[in-house]
Amino acid sequence: MLTYSSTLRSIVMLALLALLSGCAGGPASPTGPGSEPRAVNVPHVPDFDPLAQNTQVSPLQTNPDKVDAGKTETPPLKVGLLLPLSGPQAPLGQAMLNASQLALSDLNIENVSLIPRDTAVDAPKAAREALNEGATIFLGPVFAANVRDVAPIAAEANAPILSFSTDWTIANNNTAVLGFLPFSQVTRIVDFAIKQGSKRFAILIPETPYGMAVAGAVRNSLQQQNLPASIEVRFNDKNLNEAMRTLSQQSYDTLILPVGGKALQTVATLLRQNDVPLSSLRVLGTGLWDEDPIARSGIIEGAYYAAPDPGQRARFITRYSKMFGAKPPRLATLAYDATALVSVLSINGKDPTNSENLHNQAGFMGIDGMFRIRPDNLNERGLAVLQIRGNQAAVADPAPTRF
């Protein structure tokens, strides 16, 4: 959540290859094909403060005498909001639109206008329509295929893209990836485990791009810590039982499982059947466990994973639920914080289409903790370590407050 301090306005910002939640967006019903997205008139509620005081992570100077952000003399900013507003993912798209509108309301922003457009049928057309209406920057799309379709159109117009995708391969000099990536998660959880005494790691690797990326991040982390390379056991649908037997014959004190949902249930069951002593190992997961509650259903009590501190997200969930009558899907925070980011940059006289402003290495503080957009347009996040305790995720090690 974003807040003002006396001398600084910190940005409250905020993301498997993503499992996208399909949670309904409250009273604003999903839009049908060919229809305009339903705008929601969100009243400003004074007792909800979307700005979090944080003087350590904030590159933005502000005038302490200017209390009302909406009244600041700044040029208008038009933001193309590219979301799936029809079809199967319409509930997600509408919820993210709700969250963006909520951010403008909570910040009392008047100089920023959202131009929501539907990417479900024709993403390039949606981008062109937003540009024709004056958009100079894009938030979204959600899906990598849509981002690839829109990227050349945005680049030709010099309009940066802050995408909500988790596909790191789409990043380029005009397209940033704000979705939750595995790299920061792996670094954080491996470093934590080492501090807790882990010395010999094993990783059960699904033969997917996500699995390979996690394995590479683990290798890098262990190399930087001067520890032996991890034991790597790869699996697919055909050799899962064989992989379990191989893993059971190895010697290690820490096991990394970069799988989520029902796959994790299956893996955990097979590990026990092959006498892998989960109770005596330090078991680590990834952000897949955060985005899919099935993964935390008492499967591996005491296991750890790295993710944004859920406590910081709680007020947003409460506020959203009151306004729209339903709990927001997990990815709604991406839309809220991206909207807050470009808005607060704008009202501080910092052009959000300028890469230097977006790439400030001090980072930003948001609903999902601190993060920064790296020069390669991938994001890096400050994460908490969470532990599964009685079917709940409890904070075992708080998120850092500065990079």
Legacy VTK file of the C-alpha trace (Angstrom):
# vtk DataFile Version 3.0
C-alpha trace
ASCII
DATASET POLYDATA
POINTS 403 float
0.000 0.000 0.000
1.462 3.488 -0.893
1.935 6.301 1.712
3.479 9.705 2.263
6.217 10.409 4.767
7.168 13.989 5.594
9.938 14.093 3.016
9.324 11.025 0.867
6.395 9.531 -0.925
7.155 5.824 -1.127
5.484 3.864 -3.773
3.408 1.079 -2.632
3.859 -1.421 -5.314
3.899 -4.566 -5.892
3.388 -11.688 -8.946
4.962 -20.876 -11.733
4.606 -20.155 -14.794
1.412 -18.596 -13.530
-1.660 -20.432 -12.414
-4.181 -17.632 -12.972
-7.025 -17.478 -10.500
-10.517 -17.187 -11.925
-12.114 -15.400 -9.000
-15.141 -13.214 -9.745
-14.745 -9.498 -9.608
-17.684 -8.564 -7.406
-20.552 -6.371 -8.517
-18.831 -5.444 -11.749
-19.865 -8.408 -13.882
-17.634 -9.788 -16.627
-18.046 -8.104 -19.949
-19.259 -10.000 -22.964
-17.650 -10.139 -26.391
-17.740 -6.809 -28.152
-18.903 -4.886 -25.103
-17.032 -2.176 -23.253
-15.575 -3.106 -19.854
-17.802 -2.060 -17.051
-16.367 0.907 -15.196
-16.940 1.039 -11.465
-17.425 4.252 -9.538
-15.232 3.612 -6.508
-15.718 6.206 -3.759
-12.680 7.460 -1.888
-12.600 6.099 1.656
-10.455 8.338 3.881
-9.669 5.686 6.492
-7.929 3.443 3.950
-4.357 4.551 3.469
-2.821 2.980 0.360
0.561 4.542 1.003
2.965 2.797 3.360
5.624 4.749 5.184
9.003 3.496 4.132
11.900 5.922 4.048
14.424 3.246 3.119
12.936 2.130 -0.183
11.664 5.133 -2.096
13.309 7.070 -4.881
10.516 9.631 -5.043
10.887 13.094 -3.562
7.676 14.922 -2.800
6.583 18.262 -1.444
5.257 17.610 2.091
2.909 20.590 1.761
1.021 18.893 -1.050
-1.217 16.496 0.831
-3.874 15.843 -1.817
-2.265 13.952 -4.672
-5.312 14.503 -6.856
-4.908 18.265 -6.696
-1.241 18.348 -7.655
-0.579 20.323 -10.828
0.655 17.602 -13.135
-0.005 16.879 -16.789
-2.625 14.227 -17.554
-1.495 10.649 -18.058
-3.493 8.170 -20.116
-2.807 4.524 -19.351
-3.777 1.662 -21.630
-5.017 -1.194 -19.432
-4.899 -4.397 -21.496
-6.842 -7.229 -19.859
-8.964 -10.264 -20.790
-12.417 -8.714 -20.401
-14.400 -11.364 -22.251
-14.176 -15.130 -22.572
-13.048 -17.636 -19.929
-10.630 -15.259 -18.189
-13.092 -12.342 -18.002
-13.530 -12.652 -14.199
-9.785 -12.239 -13.753
-9.624 -9.297 -16.151
-12.566 -7.527 -14.517
-11.042 -8.041 -11.066
-7.760 -6.521 -12.222
-9.677 -3.582 -13.704
-11.436 -3.179 -10.347
-8.075 -3.182 -8.575
-6.662 -0.506 -10.885
-9.674 1.714 -10.283
-9.332 1.095 -6.558
-5.717 2.288 -6.673
-6.734 5.578 -8.296
-9.480 6.024 -5.711
-7.253 5.235 -2.745
-4.615 7.661 -3.992
-7.242 10.267 -4.894
-5.634 10.573 -8.319
-7.329 12.852 -10.841
-4.722 13.362 -13.545
-4.475 9.672 -14.528
-7.039 8.105 -16.849
-7.378 4.373 -17.467
-8.228 3.180 -20.968
-9.268 -0.461 -20.449
-9.332 -2.651 -23.546
-10.117 -6.329 -24.052
-7.270 -8.582 -25.194
-9.316 -11.785 -25.309
-10.217 -11.606 -29.001
-7.772 -9.218 -30.682
-4.932 -7.912 -28.514
-3.263 -5.821 -31.282
-6.579 -4.098 -31.984
-6.990 -3.403 -28.256
-3.542 -1.789 -28.121
-4.167 0.344 -31.202
-7.488 1.563 -29.819
-5.831 2.605 -26.557
-3.068 4.431 -28.446
-5.653 6.219 -30.591
-7.282 7.462 -27.395
-4.000 8.905 -26.168
-2.408 6.110 -24.108
1.340 6.614 -23.634
2.023 3.551 -21.475
0.468 0.086 -21.157
-0.318 -1.967 -18.064
-0.801 -5.607 -19.102
-1.489 -7.803 -20.936
-1.690 -10.785 -18.594
-0.765 -13.576 -20.996
2.587 -13.882 -22.740
1.055 -14.541 -26.170
-0.884 -11.275 -25.945
2.221 -9.411 -24.821
4.126 -10.695 -27.852
1.300 -9.562 -30.137
1.181 -6.090 -28.605
4.924 -5.479 -28.148
5.794 -4.267 -31.686
2.809 -1.912 -31.730
3.785 -0.416 -28.378
7.455 -0.137 -29.349
6.606 1.716 -32.555
4.610 4.209 -30.490
7.364 4.469 -27.811
4.796 3.337 -25.228
6.377 1.126 -22.523
4.649 -2.090 -21.475
4.462 -3.163 -17.825
3.107 -6.654 -18.396
1.446 -8.864 -15.798
2.898 -12.031 -17.318
5.263 -14.401 -15.530
7.052 -15.372 -18.754
10.511 -13.859 -18.403
11.329 -14.543 -22.058
9.082 -11.707 -23.245
11.143 -8.975 -21.580
12.861 -6.538 -23.942
13.941 -2.919 -23.921
10.314 -1.732 -24.112
8.535 -4.544 -22.233
8.900 -5.115 -18.492
7.646 -8.222 -16.676
5.865 -7.522 -13.372
4.539 -11.035 -12.774
5.941 -13.183 -9.994
9.183 -14.785 -11.195
11.000 -17.758 -9.646
14.484 -16.237 -9.517
14.078 -14.010 -6.458
12.081 -16.767 -4.764
14.842 -19.334 -5.225
17.618 -17.020 -4.085
15.671 -16.048 -0.973
14.653 -19.542 0.108
18.057 -21.117 -0.569
19.858 -18.369 1.369
17.428 -18.829 4.254
17.941 -22.596 4.301
21.718 -22.207 4.330
21.474 -19.891 7.317
19.356 -22.555 9.022
22.087 -25.127 8.497
21.344 -26.710 5.112
24.478 -28.024 3.409
23.405 -30.618 0.845
20.521 -29.831 -1.488
18.464 -32.037 -3.780
15.918 -30.764 -6.272
13.144 -32.690 -7.984
12.904 -30.956 -11.344
9.824 -31.086 -13.574
10.930 -31.156 -17.205
9.333 -27.812 -18.018
10.776 -24.351 -18.702
9.786 -23.390 -15.162
11.534 -26.407 -13.660
14.687 -25.737 -15.672
14.676 -22.080 -14.611
14.368 -22.985 -10.938
17.165 -25.540 -11.245
19.433 -22.942 -12.849
18.680 -20.451 -10.088
19.486 -23.069 -7.442
22.823 -23.815 -9.128
23.712 -20.119 -9.139
22.750 -19.635 -5.489
24.773 -22.627 -4.281
27.777 -21.611 -6.348
27.701 -18.118 -4.841
27.591 -19.688 -1.366
30.501 -22.049 -2.198
28.374 -25.110 -1.514
28.330 -28.397 -3.472
26.085 -28.540 -6.511
22.599 -29.828 -5.810
21.505 -33.371 -6.586
19.219 -32.939 -9.593
16.536 -35.504 -10.367
14.362 -34.716 -13.368
10.921 -36.130 -13.953
8.013 -36.105 -16.360
4.658 -37.860 -16.480
6.239 -41.102 -17.682
9.145 -41.520 -15.261
7.840 -40.053 -12.015
8.052 -43.307 -10.043
11.588 -43.942 -11.259
12.577 -40.394 -10.276
11.227 -40.991 -6.765
13.256 -44.153 -6.377
16.376 -42.341 -7.559
15.784 -39.539 -5.070
15.284 -41.987 -2.209
18.762 -43.423 -2.802
20.559 -40.067 -2.471
21.976 -38.365 0.628
20.885 -34.776 1.313
19.422 -32.636 4.078
17.279 -30.229 2.024
14.774 -31.017 -0.731
13.436 -28.427 -3.193
10.068 -29.153 -4.829
9.228 -26.601 -7.566
5.743 -28.007 -8.178
2.333 -26.882 -6.983
-1.321 -27.829 -6.762
-2.350 -31.415 -7.431
1.106 -32.192 -8.801
2.550 -31.457 -5.377
-0.012 -33.731 -3.760
1.019 -36.549 -6.081
4.733 -35.933 -5.573
4.416 -35.812 -1.778
2.478 -39.076 -1.743
5.032 -40.842 -3.952
7.933 -39.501 -1.886
6.441 -41.067 1.237
5.726 -44.320 -0.573
9.395 -44.457 -1.573
10.484 -43.854 2.026
11.870 -40.372 1.479
11.968 -39.038 5.071
10.144 -35.736 4.571
9.786 -35.175 8.315
13.569 -35.182 8.812
14.360 -33.045 5.748
14.144 -29.309 5.247
11.603 -29.098 2.414
11.510 -25.971 0.256
8.988 -24.789 -2.325
8.535 -21.848 -4.672
5.939 -19.161 -5.304
3.703 -21.809 -6.863
2.721 -22.619 -3.315
1.655 -19.035 -2.701
-0.526 -18.744 -5.784
-2.308 -22.058 -5.346
-3.749 -22.842 -1.887
-4.064 -26.534 -2.815
-0.308 -26.740 -2.428
-0.563 -25.780 1.243
-3.287 -28.227 2.223
-1.346 -29.867 5.005
0.759 -31.834 2.525
4.179 -31.083 3.954
3.921 -29.629 7.419
6.849 -27.375 8.276
7.969 -26.805 4.680
9.187 -23.357 3.614
8.774 -21.151 0.575
9.497 -17.530 -0.342
6.679 -15.145 -1.237
5.398 -11.651 -0.465
4.347 -11.140 3.143
0.599 -11.939 3.208
0.056 -9.472 6.027
0.728 -6.532 3.747
-1.883 -7.835 1.343
-4.597 -8.327 3.957
-5.845 -4.730 4.001
-6.085 -4.673 0.229
-8.147 -7.864 0.276
-10.471 -6.432 2.917
-10.882 -3.148 1.057
-11.477 -4.845 -2.284
-13.967 -7.314 -0.795
-16.011 -4.525 0.764
-16.115 -2.600 -2.495
-16.792 -5.423 -4.923
-18.414 -8.142 -2.855
-15.837 -10.852 -3.517
-12.268 -11.722 -2.610
-9.832 -10.584 -5.305
-7.836 -13.156 -7.271
-4.161 -13.359 -6.391
-3.026 -11.369 -9.429
-5.213 -8.342 -8.630
-2.387 -6.837 -6.594
-0.290 -6.603 -9.762
-2.863 -4.308 -11.355
-3.282 -2.244 -8.186
0.423 -1.667 -7.676
1.249 -1.095 -11.332
-1.449 1.577 -11.439
-0.140 3.083 -8.208
3.401 3.052 -9.578
2.723 5.021 -12.765
0.329 7.342 -10.926
2.713 8.303 -8.142
5.579 8.747 -10.588
3.343 11.047 -12.601
2.163 13.207 -9.722
5.759 13.570 -8.569
6.669 15.010 -11.953
8.524 11.850 -13.022
7.452 10.631 -16.445
6.551 6.915 -16.108
7.362 6.381 -19.772
10.983 7.271 -19.013
12.988 4.101 -18.380
15.266 5.839 -15.865
12.281 6.505 -13.618
10.969 2.943 -13.934
14.401 1.422 -13.336
15.275 3.263 -10.146
17.405 0.708 -8.317
16.339 1.866 -4.855
13.081 0.082 -5.628
9.475 0.655 -4.679
7.341 -0.540 -1.781
3.953 -2.013 -2.543
1.186 -4.340 -1.454
3.385 -7.327 -2.221
6.456 -5.806 -0.629
9.414 -4.053 -2.171
10.430 -4.626 -5.745
12.393 -3.038 -8.532
12.460 -3.278 -12.298
15.939 -4.252 -13.399
17.686 -2.796 -16.456
16.839 -6.025 -18.320
13.136 -5.322 -17.539
12.719 -8.324 -15.269
11.585 -7.639 -11.728
13.323 -8.393 -8.465
11.391 -8.655 -5.198
12.110 -8.539 -1.492
10.309 -11.598 -0.127
9.414 -13.109 3.207
10.008 -16.767 4.024
6.748 -18.511 4.874
6.311 -21.842 6.654
3.368 -24.208 6.393
1.950 -24.630 9.870
-1.384 -26.353 10.308
-2.581 -25.712 6.759
-1.658 -22.029 7.050
1.316 -20.031 5.826
3.073 -18.232 8.693
5.956 -15.800 8.351
9.155 -17.534 9.405
11.501 -14.736 8.313
10.253 -11.221 7.511
10.751 -9.609 4.142
13.684 -7.178 3.894
12.995 -3.464 3.811
15.707 -2.505 1.358
17.676 -4.027 -1.486
LINES 2 404
14 0 1 2 3 4 5 6 7 8 9 10 11 12 13
388 15 16 17 18 19 20 21 22 23 24 25 26 27 28 29 30 31 32 33 34 35 36 37 38 39 40 41 42 43 44 45 46 47 48 49 50 51 52 53 54 55 56 57 58 59 60 61 62 63 64 65 66 67 68 69 70 71 72 73 74 75 76 77 78 79 80 81 82 83 84 85 86 87 88 89 90 91 92 93 94 95 96 97 98 99 100 101 102 103 104 105 106 107 108 109 110 111 112 113 114 115 116 117 118 119 120 121 122 123 124 125 126 127 128 129 130 131 132 133 134 135 136 137 138 139 140 141 142 143 144 145 146 147 148 149 150 151 152 153 154 155 156 157 158 159 160 161 162 163 164 165 166 167 168 169 170 171 172 173 174 175 176 177 178 179 180 181 182 183 184 185 186 187 188 189 190 191 192 193 194 195 196 197 198 199 200 201 202 203 204 205 206 207 208 209 210 211 212 213 214 215 216 217 218 219 220 221 222 223 224 225 226 227 228 229 230 231 232 233 234 235 236 237 238 239 240 241 242 243 244 245 246 247 248 249 250 251 252 253 254 255 256 257 258 259 260 261 262 263 264 265 266 267 268 269 270 271 272 273 274 275 276 277 278 279 280 281 282 283 284 285 286 287 288 289 290 291 292 293 294 295 296 297 298 299 300 301 302 303 304 305 306 307 308 309 310 311 312 313 314 315 316 317 318 319 320 321 322 323 324 325 326 327 328 329 330 331 332 333 334 335 336 337 338 339 340 341 342 343 344 345 346 347 348 349 350 351 352 353 354 355 356 357 358 359 360 361 362 363 364 365 366 367 368 369 370 371 372 373 374 375 376 377 378 379 380 381 382 383 384 385 386 387 388 389 390 391 392 393 394 395 396 397 398 399 400 401 402
